[in-house]
Amino acid sequence: MTAPQDATVTLTGPNGVTTGPIPLDTFTAGARLPMKETAEDEAVRDRTYRVAADELRGFIERFEALAEEKAQIGERIANPCTGVRFSYSPPTISMG
C-alpha cells in the first residue's frame, strides 16, 4: 500500500504540543549512494581489525594458559603427595 502524494502526519509530544502537518515523504529515506572509501578509511579499518585480532588472540592465549594452570592445580589436589619424597635416617650411635 502506498500513501498518496499529499499525505501528511501530525505528531503530539508528551507535553501535549502538536506539530503542524508534516509531509509523510520526509520520513521515508530515499536510496542512498554508497560511501566512497578513501585510502585513509582503509588504513583505519585495517588498523582497527589488527587491534581487534590482537586482542582476541591475547584473550585466547590467556584462556588457554588459565585452563592449563587449572588442570595442574586439579592434579595437585587429586594427588597431593606426588613428587614429594620422605626420607628418614635413624640416628647412629657410636660407642667408642
N, C-alpha and C positions, 0 to 999 in steps of 0.2 A: 504494500500500500504506500503510495506516495502522497505527500502533502501538497496542497495547492500552492501555487507560486506566491500568493499573498498571505500565507498562513503566518499568524503571529502568536506570541506567547506572553503572558504577564506573570511575573513572579511576585510572591508575597514572602517577605522575610520574617524572621522570628519576632520582630518587634511590630509586625502588622503593616509595615510600609509596603506598598505595592508599586512595582515598576510600571512604566508605560509599556505599550505593546512593543515587543522585540521581534523582529523578523526571525522566523524559525530557521532560515538558512544560515544565520550566524552561528548556530550550534552544530552544524554539520561541517565536518572537515573535508575539504576537497583533497584531491590526490596530491601528495607531496612528492617533490622531486627528491631522489636520493642525495644525501650529502656527499660532496666530493671529498675524498680522503687525501690529505696532503702528506708529504714526507714526514713532517713533524707529528702528525696524527699517528702514522705508522710507527714511528720511533717510540712515542708514548705508549702505544698499545703493546709493542714488543717488550719494553721495559717492565710494564705492569705485569705482563704474562710471565716474564722471567722471575720477578719478585714473588709472584703467587706460586709459581712452580718450586722455587727455592724454599719458600715457607712450608709448602706441602711436603717436600722431601725431608725437611728438618723434623716436621711432626711425625712422619712415618719412621724415621731413624730413631727418634726418641721413644716412640711407642714400642718398637722392636727391642730397644735396649731395656726398657722397663719390663717387657714380657720375659726377657731372658733373666733379668735380675729376680723377678717374681718366681720363676722356675727354680733358680738356685736357692732362694730362701725356702721354698717349699721342700726341696730336697734336704736342706739342713734341718728343717723341723721334723721331717719324717725319719731321718737317720742322724740323731744328734751326736752320736759317737763316731761317725765316720771320719777317719783321718786323725783321730785322737789316739795317742798311744800312751798306755800306762806302763810304767816300769817300777819295780820295787827291788831294791837290793838290801838284803838284811845286813845289819852291821857286822863287821868281823871283829872278833875279839882275839887278840893275840896275847898269848901268855909267854912271856919270855924274858 
